[in-house]
Amino acid sequence: MGWQSRTRTLQVFDTELSADTVEWCPLPQFSHVLACGTYQLQKGDEKQTAENCPAPNRIGRLYLFECNPQTSFIPPLTETQRRDTPAILDLKWCHVPISERPVLGMATASGEIQLYKLMESQQGTCGLEHELSTGLGPDRLALSLDWSTGRGESSDVRVVSSDSSGSLTALSLGEASLNAVCQWKAHDFEAWIAAFSYWDTQIVYSGGDDCKLKGWDLRMGPSSPTFTSKRHTMGVCSIHSNPHREHILATGSYDENVLLWDGRNMKQPLSETAVGGGVWRLKWHPSEEHLLLAACMHNDFHILHCQKAMEGQDAPCPVLASYILHNSLAYGADWSRLPLSNSTPPSPQEPPQISVGLTESGGHLRIQYESPTASFDTSLEDDSGRYIPDQCSLPEKSSVPDPVTSPARDSQSLSCLMASCSFYDHMMHVWRWDWSPEDKQKPSEPVPSS
């Protein structure tokens, strides 16, 4: 059976400052809430000499949105809050409520891990209130964080963070405090990423600009790693433990490859998939264990199907879909847990949406923005400035083999809501991905690009 894969843009938002991280709240009651973080480097006057030039000022802004994806004629996102902060390098929601409230963790350029609790106003909208802050040490940037709660376990909630000095910090969350349990030098250069094993939260993985992937057992102390892998050939900048399949780990690097691992054997990966861009973030699907979202810096966003690799067949993970409508570095991406109806494409009277496939380099697509600020519709043009209608087929870059199973165990189709952001053009996109059995068509009808 053939499968049809389609992405459609729902909304584009100008974050004004460079956008680098987006996160949907994982708690069911608040799955309509989306956070976006930005990072902007403000350099001093170029006329100043090196001696009297102040240190670069890194500023940020935290956005909060609420989403109603079922509306057809208005953008699904509504901004409910924005607050200026130090530059934000990573955001992660705790997967379980803390004191009955959702909590968002933030890694900042001021070297702090900041926690915010989500509150509801009398008007019914949501807002974030600062709860706790913990400094990681002087003269360092907090680069990433992860919660130990990836499988929904609420006992012994902890945070792990990595920073620009190459260090990792494990922190324990108390009733009114976030305390460093241990901190250690893990990498020779920037430690880009740190992540828990969600199946054994005493295990921490880290990746750094020294091209090394390492494992740590907090029970043994951080004096030496449990393993060191040099399988990546450039800096390791993304790691995510699969919350649905024990031992499965995904890693990404500036070397433009996604590696899948079995944590019981870190000498050799299960698979290696070239994605054509540095892999800044990886996210496993909230419920479908084989689907992996990759933010690939210079080469857009891709959804990988990892079933064969996870079964030990030593095969690259095929790309099921690509979202190519960002014009800058693809940094932040996340799956939403909001349910979507498996609806058909919009009717002709509805605002035009965007349907794209992989294109040849000679047919590069760009977005034409209709409004300079906030939320607006988009149209799609080719390099000659010609509008490409929604139903138009686009040239395919490569064919993707059919997966060996349907996208969902108990259904014949899958629809997902996504958010992604790109850096220098300071844009956040909300889009949907539909994966369904391909409709049988008459021989005279063209087959739409997927």
Helices and strands as residue ranges (DSSP letters): E 3-14, E 19-24, G 28-30, E 33-38, E 40-42, E 57-67, E 77-86, E 88-93, E 103-108, E 112-120, E 126-135, E 142-147, E 158-163, E 167-173, E 178-185, E 193-197, E 200-207, E 213-217, E 227-229, E 236-241, E 248-253, E 257-262, E 271-274, E 281-284, E 291-295, E 301-305, H 307-310, E 319-323, E 330-335, E 354-356, G 361-363, E 366-369, E 375-376, E 378-381, E 414-422, E 427-437
